[in-house]
């Protein structure tokens, strides 16, 4: 059964919401979530972004180090997607590099005036113990509390989705059930290996439109002053990282020269001894 939304003192049915969203021509979406885990192939945020846009815009197979934006006209809508760095599931936010944290926070300022939706990407068969919940909560505190009303849990898969198995999986993990409830019971499944299935993407876009209508068409609100502060911090952290990298590179150069010099010295000693014999 589909979720109805309370807006002030009036209640709108989903059919009403769908009628209101027919003319929505632009969507701004931020992809958030942890990094790929274990040996799960092609089930990360970047693969999800490519599946939604129907074209390989985001690079897969390597970590997303900084926010990346992709745009395309999809099924009558101009879609802007922001891919963000992921975090390690099960680890506190303090274990996530400061630059990654700043990039995650910066994502909402790359789609002015703010995203209409966040897609929280989770591989469909992922276990979801309490430690994952706590890690998720800490990382989502990089945003503000209004994030939840703009968020859909997006389960990624590389095999045909099975709704019965998914329902059982959600029931087996109370913290996953908590997460879906926290997001207003909004979730969707996307098979990244089946781009030929237009329905799975159009249904996702319709769910986003319903959510946006339930929010009176409002986007996630951003603070411009915070944006400027984040940019200053990001540049400062970047500069420190560059200095550290230059220092490491200099040390490597010295070490290579030292090794080369010692090797040359050893060769000279060996030649001398061979001549003596």
C-alpha positions in Angstrom: 0.0 0.0 0.0 1.4 3.4 -0.9 2.1 6.0 1.7 -0.1 9.1 2.1 1.5 12.4 3.2 0.3 14.8 5.8 0.8 18.4 4.7 -0.2 20.9 7.4 -3.8 20.2 8.2 -4.7 18.6 4.9 -4.1 15.1 3.7 -3.4 14.4 0.0 -3.7 11.0 -1.6 -1.0 9.7 -3.8 -3.2 10.0 -6.9 -3.7 13.7 -6.1 0.1 14.1 -5.7 0.7 12.4 -9.0 -1.7 14.7 -10.8 0.2 17.7 -9.3 3.6 16.5 -10.5 2.8 15.8 -14.2 4.6 19.0 -15.3 7.7 18.7 -13.2 10.4 19.1 -15.8 13.6 19.3 -13.6 14.9 17.2 -10.8 18.1 17.7 -8.7 19.2 14.6 -6.8 22.1 13.8 -4.5 23.4 10.2 -4.2 24.6 9.3 -0.7 25.7 6.0 1.0 28.6 3.9 2.0 31.3 2.5 -0.2 31.1 -0.8 -2.0 31.4 -3.7 0.5 33.2 -7.0 0.2 32.9 -8.5 -3.3 29.6 -6.9 -4.3 30.1 -5.9 -7.9 28.8 -2.7 -9.6 26.3 -2.0 -6.8 27.5 1.4 -5.7 26.2 5.0 -6.1 28.1 5.6 -9.3 26.5 2.6 -11.0 23.1 3.7 -9.8 23.7 7.2 -11.2 24.7 5.7 -14.6 21.6 3.5 -14.6 19.3 6.5 -13.8 20.8 8.6 -16.6 21.1 5.7 -19.0 24.7 6.5 -19.9 28.1 6.1 -18.3 28.8 9.5 -16.8 30.1 8.5 -13.4 33.3 6.4 -13.2 32.9 3.0 -11.5 35.4 0.6 -10.2 37.2 3.2 -8.1 36.4 5.3 -5.1 34.6 8.6 -5.6 37.1 11.0 -4.0 35.1 14.2 -4.6 31.6 15.2 -5.7 30.8 14.6 -9.4 27.8 16.1 -11.2 26.0 14.5 -14.2 23.1 15.9 -16.2 20.8 14.4 -18.8 17.3 14.7 -20.2 15.6 11.5 -19.0 11.9 10.5 -19.7 10.8 14.1 -20.1 12.8 15.5 -17.2 16.1 17.3 -16.9 17.9 15.3 -14.3 20.9 16.6 -12.3 22.7 13.9 -10.2 25.4 14.6 -7.7 27.6 11.6 -6.8 29.4 11.9 -3.4 32.2 10.1 -1.6 31.1 7.1 0.4 31.9 6.1 3.9 32.9 2.7 5.4 29.8 1.0 6.7 30.1 0.3 10.4 32.7 3.0 11.1 32.1 6.3 13.0 32.2 9.5 11.1 35.5 10.4 12.8 37.1 7.6 10.8 36.0 9.2 7.5 38.7 11.6 6.1 37.9 15.2 6.8 38.1 16.0 3.1 35.4 13.3 2.4 33.2 14.8 5.0 33.5 18.3 3.5 32.8 16.9 0.0 29.6 15.1 1.3 28.4 18.4 2.9 29.3 20.4 -0.2 27.1 18.2 -2.4 23.9 20.1 -1.7 25.5 23.3 -3.0 26.3 21.9 -6.4 22.6 21.9 -7.4 21.4 25.4 -6.6 19.1 26.2 -4.9 19.2 22.7 -3.3 18.4 19.1 -4.1 14.8 17.9 -4.2 15.8 14.4 -3.3 18.5 12.3 -1.6 18.8 8.7 -2.7 20.4 6.6 0.1 22.0 3.7 -1.8 22.3 0.3 -0.1 23.1 -3.0 -1.8 19.9 -5.1 -1.5 21.3 -8.1 0.4 23.4 -6.1 2.8 23.2 -7.0 6.5 22.2 -4.0 8.6 23.2 -4.4 12.2 23.1 -1.7 14.8 26.7 -0.6 14.1 25.6 0.2 10.5 22.7 2.2 11.8 24.9 4.2 14.2 27.5 4.8 11.4 24.7 6.0 9.1 23.2 8.4 11.7 26.6 10.0 12.4 27.3 10.5 8.7 23.8 11.9 7.9 24.3 14.5 10.7 26.7 16.1 8.2 23.4 17.4 6.8 20.5 18.8 8.8 17.4 17.0 10.2 15.4 18.1 7.1 17.3 15.6 5.0 14.9 12.8 6.1 11.8 14.3 4.6 13.7 14.4 1.2 15.2 10.9 1.3 14.3 7.6 -0.4 16.1 4.4 0.4 17.4 3.0 -2.9 18.3 -0.7 -2.9 20.8 -1.6 -5.6 21.1 -5.0 -7.1 22.8 -6.8 -10.0 20.1 -9.5 -10.2 16.3 -9.3 -10.9 14.7 -7.9 -7.7 12.4 -10.2 -5.6 9.9 -8.2 -3.6 9.1 -11.2 -1.3 12.8 -11.7 -0.5 13.3 -8.0 0.1 10.4 -7.8 2.5 11.8 -10.8 4.5 15.2 -9.1 4.5 13.8 -5.9 5.9 11.9 -7.9 8.5 15.1 -9.7 9.5 16.9 -6.5 10.3 15.1 -4.2 12.7 17.5 -1.3 12.1 16.8 -1.5 8.3 13.1 -1.4 9.1 13.8 1.6 11.3 15.6 3.3 8.4 12.8 2.9 5.9 10.3 4.1 8.4 12.6 7.1 9.1 12.4 7.9 5.4 8.6 7.9 5.4 8.4 4.3 4.2 9.9 5.4 0.8 12.1 2.9 -0.9 12.8 1.5 -4.4 14.9 -1.3 -6.0 17.1 -0.7 -9.0 18.9 -3.4 -11.0 22.1 -1.8 -12.4 22.6 -4.7 -14.8 19.2 -4.1 -16.5 19.3 -0.7 -18.1 16.9 -1.9 -20.8 14.1 -1.9 -18.2 12.7 1.6 -18.5 10.0 0.9 -15.9 12.4 0.7 -12.9 13.7 4.2 -13.6 10.4 5.8 -14.4 8.8 4.4 -11.3 11.7 5.8 -9.2 11.2 9.2 -10.8 7.5 9.0 -10.0 8.2 8.2 -6.4 10.6 11.2 -6.2 7.8 13.4 -7.7 5.3 12.1 -5.1 7.8 12.9 -2.3 8.5 16.4 -3.7 4.8 17.1 -3.9 4.4 15.9 -0.4 7.0 18.5 0.6 4.9 21.2 -1.1 7.4 21.3 -4.0 10.1 22.5 -1.6 13.7 21.5 -2.0 16.2 20.8 0.8 17.1 24.2 2.2 20.8 25.2 2.1 22.7 27.9 4.0 24.8 30.1 1.7 27.0 31.3 4.6 27.8 27.7 5.4 28.6 27.0 1.8 31.3 29.7 1.8 32.7 28.4 5.1 32.8 24.8 3.7 34.7 26.0 0.6 37.3 27.8 2.8 37.8 24.6 4.9 37.9 22.4 1.8 40.6 24.6 0.2 42.6 24.6 3.4 42.4 20.8 3.8 43.3 20.4 0.2 46.4 22.6 0.6 47.5 20.6 3.6 47.0 17.4 1.6 49.0 18.8 -1.3 51.9 19.8 1.0 51.9 16.3 2.6 51.9 14.7 -0.8 54.8 16.9 -2.0 56.7 15.9 1.2 56.1 12.2 0.6 57.1 12.6 -3.0 60.3 14.3 -2.0 61.1 11.6 0.5 60.5 8.9 -2.1 62.9 10.7 -4.6 65.6 10.8 -1.9 65.1 7.2 -1.0 65.3 6.1 -4.7 68.5 8.2 -5.1 69.9 6.6 -2.0 69.0 3.1 -3.1 70.5 3.8 -6.6 73.7 5.1 -5.0 74.1 2.2 -2.7 73.4 -0.3 -5.5 76.1 1.4 -7.6 78.5 1.2 -4.7 77.8 -2.5 -4.3 78.4 -3.1 -8.0 81.7 -1.3 -7.8 82.8 -3.4 -4.8 81.8 -6.6 -6.6 83.7 -5.6 -9.8 86.9 -4.8 -7.7 86.7 -8.2 -6.0 86.2 -10.0 -9.3 89.3 -8.3 -10.7 91.3 -9.3 -7.6 90.4 -13.0 -8.1 
